[in-house]
Amino acid sequence: MPDPVALRITDLVKRYPTGTEALRGVSLEIGAGQFFGLLGPNGAGKSTLIHCTTGLASPTSGAISVFGHDAIDGYAEARAAVGLAPQDLNIDQFLTVAETLDYHGGYFGMRRADRRERTKELLDAFSLTAKKDDRTRTLSGGMKRRLILARALMHRPRLLILDEPTAGVDVELRLELWHYVQRINAEGTTILLTTHYLEEAEQLCDRIAFINDGQIVAQGSSAELAARYGVSGLEDAYLELVGRKELSRGLVA
Ligand code: ADP
């Protein structure tokens, strides 16, 4: 039977050598198939949590498992189950669009024929086929975002992590990306999203956790979180969390 938990984080502590305790006993469970939002102010620990999950940082204590594979003892299996679309557009400028996908597949041990087939499928799904032989540096911002999503999905991860995918993008591209990620989720991929846009989380996520100062301080659906703080929407719940309820839009004249 497949493990119904996509990501299980237990008592995770991360103390950097500088002494900063970025995560202070975080526990979290993301069910398979969920669209999960992780929200919190800058410095709350979101990137650290993602880095620990993808092996870019090592936890000080606690445990992480991805679809039942321990992130340390079962690193290869756990890592293979995760696709990461990072915040920065970290694409190799000298590769073509198709090579970007192919090399990523190679890194994850996919066979040549499978890489070729999967590349074709993703180029098509993300409307990049006409650009397949173009160098990535010639792509527009929107195409780069789509390529980063396609690359994250190349090795067929069951958990996709989107780290602020719509930071600084225009309205059309934001909505376009929403359509893509919603479809990916509907097709069965579990999603962990971090974002500063509360309406984005409200629209996309079926479950949301607030993280503040290295701790999960509240969790639930957008409606549950609003009810918990006795307010009408996610943004006001968030403002309660960060102690800035005087900023509520309801109070803007
Ligand atoms: P977020 O992604 O929510 O903005 P981060 O995980 O980046 O938060 O940061 C959490 C805390 O850890 C912050 O105080 C930040 O300064 C600190 N931090 C992040 N990365 C490092 C690092 N490599 N070395 C030392 N401190 C770090």
Boltz pocket constraint, residues with backbone or C-beta under 6 A from the ligand:
constraints:
  - pocket:
      binder: B
      contacts: [[A, 16], [A, 17], [A, 18], [A, 20], [A, 21], [A, 22], [A, 40], [A, 41], [A, 42], [A, 43], [A, 44], [A, 45], [A, 46], [A, 47], [A, 48], [A, 49]]
      max_distance: 6.0
